[in-house]
Amino acid sequence: MALASDDRQATSICNHCDRAIPSLNMDLHFAYCSRNLEKCNVCSDMVHKKFAEEHFLSTHAPVACSLCTQTMERDILDVHKGEKCPQRIVTCEYCEFPLPAIDLFKHQEVCGNRTELCPLCHKYIRLRERNGHESRCNGVVYNVAESSRNTRLPVRDRGGAQRRPPHEISPRLLLYTIAITGIAVLLGDGFGTMSPIGVRLYTQDRHVVIDNGILQVTLSNPEGIVTGIRYNGVDNLLEVLNDESNRGYWDVVWNSPDGSSRTGSFEVIKATSFNIIKESDEQVEVSFTRPWDPSLQGKLVPLNIDKRFILLRGCSGFYTYAIYEHVGSPEWPAFSIGETRIAFKLRKDRFHYMAVADNRRRFMPLPDDRLPGRCQQLAYAEAVKLVNPVEPELKGEVDDKYQYSCDNKDLKVHGWISMDPAVGFWQIIPSDEFRSGGPLKQNLTSHVGPTTLAVFLSAHYAGDDLVPKFGQGEPWKKVFGPVFIYVNSVMDGKSPLTLWDDAKQQMLVEVQRWPYSFPASEDFQSSDQRGNVHGRLFVRDRYVGDDYIPANSAYVGLAPPGEVGSWQRECKDYQFWCRADEGGYFSINNIRTGNYNLYAWVPGFIGDYRNEVAFTITPGCNIEVGDIAYEPPRDGPTLWEIGIPDRSAAEFYVPDPDPKYVNFLFVNHPDRFRQYGLWDRYSELYPDEDLVYTVGLSDYRKDWFFAQVNRKKDNKYEGTTWKIKFKLDGVNQAGVYKLRVALASATLAELQVKPVARFI
């Protein structure tokens, strides 16, 4: 929140920070600057004294590589991770299998000795010699050299065994070598396995089973519901006490435009037809489709839906994605989608430990703890206080699934761990392109059930603006996913909690592989069908200085053409985002073909950037936009400011929770704002009078409540009016003063601002 004037003022150089400051503000600025700021000895940036140590530790102190734990200077960390780290993920040049770099040489020694049949000369050629052979092969067919798979043992003479030619390997020795190599690949490092067998598909009357020797996935036929996942000796990781339709499924919440259902119609998507798309030793992909026609109007969401499931050879998990289509013809009615997602219900007798982030993981309450007699219902159905939990140490805690929500930008992997046997179940979402609302849209993750979700469209934390609405006959098609369902296990002696570290590592592998090359649907575009956009973003704020400031850590993205900031409400199509580096350079890669605007916002600067010219992405294009500049909205120098325009309220005062309603995970936690009931703490702090903030005296970290809420009084809620008091020593009677407010979020609220001037 800031007040500015359009009066062009002279500036002076502050002796403490060396910045040009409007002369009228110099005394106020210097008093604050000299008291609170100091110059970093490394980078010469001015930082708050309170955060000087934090600045050094987060910016300049040596850091440890998260992959190999080696310590190094921060500025070479990215190069180390990308080029030198022995634990970075690389791919075998022969089989494209991802593995740590330290294991690549041994793996390729074995893999490169495998043979393939040359289609020109019909010789079996080692993979390591394939490129050289192809360049000189003349297509002449030879019969003297065959694969060891076809070689017959030499016939024995009467005088004894025929002597083996020089350098010929004993078949017995060859088998022994292959066996030992197979064991090494199977054992690996204890996380997952590499199956020596291909993928198998078994079709039954009511079920379809896909098995790759590592895990076995069972789906209902023809509905396409995941009814079973067999892995590591556990016959089913999903909750066997649930009905088969309530274990692993895609669902949608939809509504007709007349609003006949206030909360929308909830529908588990059940297909009516099963088809095999691809079946080989390397990959099985199956399709479960549910077409729509006018006879289903009002009964099922008006979409053609194609759910796909993929299992790859040697893969410790499976992929799922779906294609939704609303056909562009008059008989297809108008409707809206409130939510669509994938849900998995895991076995409650095994999965008790949940992980969403490094600082948000814990043993969770049991689903029985939410039953009557064991909990107290709080203000809304999702929140309960545990009064008689199965595990006594959880007594008094609050459980609320919304406390584990996460921004899209941080929501890449989450899931559950079973301690006995040590098995992990994870949802890995390698791309945000198919999720709505941009990088800061929050979505649900995992919660007590044990349940794990992949949410693609949702009105949570945003409201009706993020509910896609489709007109009658409006054509629309979108691919959601693929999402990777990853399962892992540990060798004896390793802690089950290390499964979380492995899941994060696998997430990096999946992100690196995006977009996947194996989905068979033509609606999913591979990397060669996509394009890239590169450039550099600056900020030019003439009231800060004449220099162009690199947009350090800016969010830069492509979304469908629209108004400035429209990406926040865009929910029908695709978005592609990245973070600019400290120099403002950005690179947005693997963009689907189509028309887009370039959008951006820079932490610390109010407002949004939008490029005036739209981009058309074509297959294989590389668009270089060069240097572009964002000019924040300004009508004059800033007279005062409360907080930081960074689209969060983290810098403001967040009170401690009521001791009666605590989730101990969030005590002294960066996300302590997620504690239950903080809105009622305002009423305790301000029982009669509302918040008053005096510019120059108040400190927003202590005196500005993080959210403007109603006051609870006599079991009723009433509106609140906050006051900001400030003094201007000189007022330009002909000038225009503007108050700009940046909102982190707003829900069912109206903001009213009433200026009151008193001249002395």
N, C-alpha and C positions, 0 to 999 in steps of 0.2 A: 504494500500500500504506500503510495507516494503522492506528494503534492508538488506541482511544478508550475512555473510561471513562464510566459512567453517573452519576458523582458530580457533582452540581450545584455549581459553584464560583463564587466571587465573581470579578468582573472588574475590571481597571484599564485606564486609557487609556495607550497607548504614546505617549511624548513625541515619538517620531520619525515614526510613521505615523498617529497619531490614531485608532487602532483599539482597540476593547475586547478585551482579551486576558485569559484566565484568570490570576488572580494568581499561581498556582503556577508558571505558565510564563513569567512576565514577564521574569525575568533571562535565560533562554535565548533568548526571543523578541527582546529588545532587543539582545542581543549580535549576533544574526544580522541583525536589521532595520537597525541603524545601520551595520553593516559592509557590507551588500550592497545595500540599497535606497535609492533617492532619489526625490523627488517631482518629477513632470513639471511644468514651468513652464507648460504649456498647459492640460492637463486635470486636474492635481493628482493623478493616479493614481500609486501607488507602483510603480515598476518596478525591476528589477534593474539595478545600475549597468553591468553588462557589456552589457546590452541597451538602455540608455537611448537611444543614437543610433539603433539599429534601431527602437525604439518610435516615436521622433519621425519617422523616415523613412516608416515604414509607417502611421502614424496621422495625423500633422499636416502633414508636408511637402507643398508643392505637387506635384501629380501631372499627368502628361500624359495626355490622352484617347487611348485606344488606337486610336480610329477616325480622328481628325483631327490628333493630336499637339499640340493646343493645351494650354498649361499653365494650371492653375487650382487654387483651394483644394479640398482633398479633399471637404469637406462639400457642395460644389455639383456634384461630378462626376456623380452619378446623375441630377440634374436636367438637366445639360448633355447627357448621353448620351441621355436620354429625350425631351428637348424642343428642344434648341438645336443640337446637333452637326450640322454640314452633311453629315457622312458617315453619320448614323444611317439605318437602313433604314426607309423608309416605303412605302406602297403607293398606286398610282394609284387615284383614286376611280372611274375609268371601267373599267379592265381588271384591277385588283387585282394588277398586276405589281409586285414589290418592287424598289426602286432607291434609291440614296442621295438624301437630301433635297435636296441641292444641284442635282440633275438633275430634280427633280419638276416644276418650273414649265414647262421646255421640253418635257418629255415630255407633260404634260397639255394644253399648247397644241395639240399634234398630235393626241393621243388624243381630246381632247374634241370635235374637229371630225369624227370618224367619225360615221356615221349608222346608225340602226336603224329598222326599220319599226314604226310604231305600230299595234298590233293593232286599235285602235278606228276610227281615221280613215284608216288606210292611207297616211299621209304618212311620208316619211323624215325623222326628227328627229335633229338633232345631239345627241350624248351630253351635252354641257354644258347643253343646253336641255331635256333629257328630263324632269326633275322638274317644272319649271314647266309644260311642255306637258301632262303627265299630270293636273295639278291643274285644268286648264281645258278639256281635250279633251272635246267633247260627242258624239263618235262619228260625226259627219257625214263621209261619204266625199268627199274632194276628188280631182279628177283633174288639177288644174292644176300641181301640184308633184310631181316625181318625183326619185328619186335620180339623181345624176350617172351612176350605172352604167347607167341606162335611157334617158338623154337622147340623142336623135338630133341630129346636126349639122343646122343650118338649110340649107334648099334654096337654092342660088344662083340669083339672078335673071339674066336676060340682060344686065342693065346692070352686072353685077359682083357681088362678094360682098355678101351681106346684112350689114347693119351689126349688130354685136353690141350687145345691150341694155346699158345702163349697169350696172356692177358684175358683169357676167357674166365668169367666168374662162375664159380660153382652155383648151380640153381639152389642148392641147400643153403649156401652162404648168402645168396641173394635174398631168399625168404627170411633168413634170420635177421639180416640187416633191415629189411622192411618191417619186420615185427618190432624190432627195437625202436625204429623211428616212429612207428605208429604209437607205441606206448608213450614216447616223449611228447608227441602232439596231443595225445589224449589227456595226459596229466597236466601239462601246461604249468601255470603258477597257482592253480587251485581255484580259479574263478572260471566257472563254466567249463565246457569241453569242446573238442573238435571231433565230430563224429566221422568215422571212416565209411559210413554207409550213406546212400543217397536218401532223398526225401520220398516217402511213400504215402499214397492216398488210398483210403479205404472208404467206399461208399456203401452205406447200409440203408435200410428202409427209412429209419427215423433219425439217423445220425451220419455225419461225415467226419472221418478221423484222418488227421494229417500227422505224420510221425517222421522225424529226422534222426532218431536214435538218441537225441539229447532230451527232447521233450515231445509230448504227444498232445495235440489240441483236438478236442471234440466239439463239433458244432451241430446244433439241431438242424434237421433237414425237413422242410426247405426254409425254416424261419431264419437261420443264420445267427442263432444265439450261441454264445460260447458257454457250453455246459460243463466242460472239464478241461483242466490243464494238468497233465501228469508230468512230474519232474523229480529227479533225484530221490526216487524211492517213495515219494508221496503220491498216492493214487489220484488225488485231486487237490489243487491249491485253492480252488473256489469253494464257497460254503455249500457243503453237500446237504445241509438241512434245509436250504432254500429250494423252492421250486426251480426247475431247470430254466424257466424264463426270467429268473431273478438272480443270475450269477454273473454273466458278462454280456453286456448289450449296448447297442446304440439306442438313444431315445431322443424325443423332440417334444417341446411344449409349443403349441401353436394356437391361433385364435382366428376366428372370422372377423371381418371388419365391423360387424354389428356389435361386437363385444359381448356376445351371448354368454360367454364364460368369463367371469371376472378374473380368475387366475389362469385361464388357458386350459387347453386339453392336453393332458399328459399321455404320450403314446410311446410304448416300447416298439421299436421298428421291427416288425416281423415280416420277413420276405415270403413270397409265394412261389419262387422258382429258384432252383439251384443249377449252376453251370460250372464246368471245369474250364478255366481260361488257359492255364498252362500246367503241364505235368511232365516233369523230367526228374532225373536224379538230382539236379542242382536246385530246382525250384518248383514249388506247387503254388499256384494262385487259383483261388476259387471265388465265385461270385454268387451272391444271394440278392435277388432283385425283387422289388415290390412296385409294379406299375400302378398308376392311378388312372381312373376314368370317371366320368360324371356320375355314374351310379354310386360312387363312394363319397359324394359330396356331403360334408357335415360329419362323416364318420372317421375318415382318415385325412391326415395332412395332405393337401393337394400337391404332391411331389412324386416324381419318379425317383426311386432311391435304389442305388446299386451299392451294396456293401461288399467290400473285398477283404480277403484274408490271404496272407503270403507267408510261407515257411521256406527258408533257404537251407541248403546243406551246411552243416557245421555251425549253425546259428543258434545261440542260446536264447531264443525268443521268437516272436512272430510279429508281423506288421499288419495293421488294419487301416483301411481308408474307405471313404464313401463318396459317391457322386450324387448330389442332389440336383434335380432339374424341375423347373416350372415351365411348362411348354407355352410358347407364344401363340395361343389360339383362344378364341372368345369363350369356349366352354370351360376354360381353366379359371376358377374363381379367385377373387382377391383374398389375401390372408396375411398373417404376420407370424414370425417365429420369435418366441420369447426366449427359447434356449434350445440348444442341441449339444450333445456330448456323448462320450463313451463312459460307461460305469462298470467297475468290477467289484464284486462282493467276495472278500476272501474269508478263509476259515477262521472263525473267531477263537477256536481252540489252539491255534498256532501263531497267528500274526498279532503281536502285541506291541511291537516297537515301530514307530512311524518316523520318517525323515522327509522334510520339505526343504531344509537348508541346513548348512553347518551349524547355525545357531538356533535352529527350530527343529529339533529332533528329541524324542523322548519315549519312554514307556507310556502308553496311552491307557485311559480307562477302558473297561470292557463294555461291550454293548449292553450287557445286563445291568450295568451301573446306571443306565438311563431309564430303567423300568420304574414304575410306581413302587414306592417303598424304599427305593435306593437313592432317589434324587428328589430335588425340589425344583419345580418348574419356575423359570425366571420370566423376564418380560416378553420373550418370544420363544417359540417352540424349540428352536435350535439350541438355546442356552439353558443349561441346568446346573444346579449346585449339587455336588455329590455328598449325600448325607450318610449313606451306609454302603460304600463301595465294597466290591469283593476284596480289593487290596486296601487295607486300612490306611496306609500312608497317603492315599489320595483323598481322604475325607476332608471336606471343606473346600476343595478346589472347584472351579468352574470349568465346565466343558462346553465349547461352542465352536462349531465347525468354521465359522467365519474368522476365527482367530488365526487360522492357518491359510488364509487367502494369500495370493501372491501376485505381483505385477507380471504382466506377460513377458517383459524383458528378462525377468529372473526365473521364469517358470519353465525349466527345461527338463527336470527330472524330479520325481518324488515317488514315494511308495512305502512298503512295509517290509519288516524282517521277522522271520520265525527263528526262534532261538534253538529249537530242537524238533526236527533237524534244522541246521543253519541254512536257511533258504531266504533269498530276497525276491520280492516282486515289485517291479518298477514300471512306471509309465514314463517314456522318454519322448519328448516333443521337440524334434530337431529344428523346427522352423516356426516363426510366428506368422508367416504369410497368410495363412487361412483363418487366423483369429481376428476378431473385430476390435476396434477401439484404439489401436496403436499400442506402443510399448508400455504405457502406464496404466492401461486397463487392468483392473484386478479380477482374478477368477478364483474359484474354489479349487482345491487340490485334493488332499487326502484327509479323512476324518474318521472318527470312531465308527465302527461297523463290523470289521475293518473295511473301509471303502476307499477306492482310489478313482479319481475322475480325470478325464481330459475334456475340458469345456472349450467349445469353439465359438458359440454365440451365447450371450447372456446379458440380461439387464441389470445384474448385480452391480451395485455401486455407481450406477449411471442412470438407470431409469429408462423411460420410454424412448429416449433419443437413440439408444443402441438396440432397439427392437426393429429388425428389418421388416419393411412393409411392402407388399407386392400387389400391384393392381391387377385387375382382371385381364388375363391374356398377356401379362408382362413376361417376356422371356428371361430366364435366369438359369444359370448352371454354375455350380461351384464344387471343387474337390476339397474335401476336408481330410487332412492327413497326407501321407501315412504317419501314424503314430507307432512307435516301437514298444511292444510289451516285452520287457527284458526280465529274465529270471537268472539268478546266480546262486552259487553255493561256495563253501570254503572247504579246504582240506582240514583234516584233524589237526588240532592245536592252534588254529587261527581263530581270532575272535569273530563271532558273527557280525559285530558292528562294523568290521572292515568291508562288509558287503556294500555299505553306503559309499565308501571310497571307490570301490570298483564300479558301482552304478554311475558315479560322476565321471569316471574315466570312460565308460562306455558311451555316456552322453556326448563327450567330446568327439568320439569316433563317429557317432551318428551325425553330429552337426557338420563334421568335416566331409562326410559322404553326401550331404544334401546338395542338390536334389538327387534322389536315388535314381539309379539307372535301370532297376528291375521291375517297377510297376508296369503292368501290361496295358492299362487303360490309355487310350490315346488322349484322354482329357488331362492326364498328368504329364506336364511338359518336362522333358529331360534337359540336361544342362546345355546341349547344343541347340535347343529350341528357345533358349532364353537369352537375355541381354544384360549389359552392365552399364552403370553410370558412375562417373568419377568426377571429382572437382575439389575445390577448396572454398570454405566459407569464412568470411570475415564479419566482424561487427563494426559498424561505424556509428559512433555516438558523439556528435559534435560538441556535446556539453561535457564529455569526459576528456576529449582530446581530438586532434585532427588525424591521428594515426588510425590505420585500419587494424583492428585487434583480431588475431586469429581466434576463431570460435572453438575454443578448447572444450572438448567433451560435449559438443552440440549433438542433439538428436536430429538426424537427417533422414528423410524417408520419401518414398514414392507411394502415392495413394491416388485413387481416381480423381479426375479434375473436379474442383469445387472452390468454395470461398476460402479465405484465410482461416486456418484452424479447423476446416471441415473434416479433416482426417480423424478428429476425436469422436465424431458422430458417424463416421462411415462404417457400415456394417454389412454390406452386401457383397463386396468384391475383395480384392487382395491388397495387402500393404507390405512394403519392404523397407526395413529400417536398419540403420547402423549408427555408431557413435563416431564422431570426428575425433582425430587425434589432437595432441596439444598444439599442433600447427594449423588446425582447422581442416586438414585433408580428410576426405571421406571417399569411401568406395562402396557402392551398393551393388551387390552381385546377384546373379541368378534370378533376374526379374522376369516374370511371365510376360509374354507378348501382350500388348494393349496400349492404351493411352493413359498417361499419368501426369499429375503435377508434382513438382518437387517442393516438399514442405520441410521446415526446420524450426527448432526453437533452441535457445541457448540458456543454460542454467545461469542465473544471475542477471538476466535481461528480460524485461517484461515483453510480452507479445509473441507473435508468430511470424515466420517468414514463409512466403509462397512465391515461387518463380512465376513470372508472368506468362511465360511460354510453356505450353504443355509438351511432354515428350511422347513420342511413339516408339515403343520398344518392339524391335523385330528380332528374329532368330539370329544369334551370333553378334549382335551389334555391341559396340563399345563407345558410349557417348561420353565425351570429355566436355564438361560444362565450363571448365576454366575457373577463374576466380569470380565469386559472387559475394555480394555484401548485403547484410541485413542492417537496416536502420530502425532501431526501436522507436516506437511512437513517442514523440517528444514535442512539447510546446514551450520548453524553457528549462533552466537548471532545476535540479531537485532541491526543494526546500527542506523536506524531511521524508523519511522512509521508515516503515515498520516491517521488519522481516526481510526475507530474501525471496525474490521471484524465481522459485525453482520447482513449482508445481507440487510442493509438499508442505506440510505444516510442521515438519520435524524440528524447526528451530524455536518454536513457541513452547509455552509452558504446558507440559503434560503432567497432570497430578498423579499421585499414587492412587491405586485403586482402594475402594472400601475394603478393609481387612476381611470382611465377611465374604467377598466375592473376588477371589484371586486365582489366577492361573500362574503357578510358581515358575513356569517356563519364562514368563515375560517380566519377572521381577528384575530390575536393573538391566533391562534388555533394550537395544536400540528401537525395537518395535513395541515399546511399552504402551503405546497408544491403542494397542489391540486388546488391552484388558477390558473386561466387561464392566459396564455401568459408569464409565467416566463422565457421561453426560450429567449424571446426578451429582457429581462432585462440584459442579459449578454452583448448584443451589446451596451447597454447604459453604462454599467460599464467599458467595454473594447472596446471602439469604434475603436481603431486603433491597439493597441498591445494586445496580449493575456496574460492570467494569468501567473504570475511568482510566484512560491512558494519557499521560502528560508528556509530550514530546520534549526531549532534553533531560527529563528526570526519570521517566519509567524505562525499564529494560524489558524488551519484548520476550526475552528468554524466561523471565520470571513473572511478568505482569500482563502478558497477553495470552489469554486462554486459547488452546490450540483449535477449538471449534466453537462457533457461536451457536448456542443451543437454547432451548426453552428453560425456564425455571420451574422446578416442581414445588408447588405450594398447596398444602391441604389436599394432597393426592390429585391435584390438577396441574396442568402445564400452561404457563403463560409466556407470551413473547418477551424478549429481552431487547433493551436498547443500550448499546455501548456508546461511550463518549470518547472523543479524541480532542484533547486540549493542546493548542499550540499558539505561539506568539510570533508575529512578524514585526520586526523593527521598522521595516519600511514597506509600504504598499504602493504599488504602481496603480493609481486609480484608473488608468486607461488599459491596464493589462488584463489578461484572462488567466485565471488560475484553475488548473484542472486536477481533480483527484482521480487517480487510477487505482483500481482494485484488481488484484490477481487472485482468483479463487482456486484453491486446491481441489475442492469438490463441493457439490451442493445437491441436496436431496429434499424434495418436497418443501422447498423454502423460497422465500421472496426477500430480496435485499432492497432495503430502502435507505437512502442517504439524504439527510437534511442538514445543510450547512447553516450554522448560526454564527453571525459575526458580531463582535462587540468592539467598538472603537474607543480607545482610551486617549 
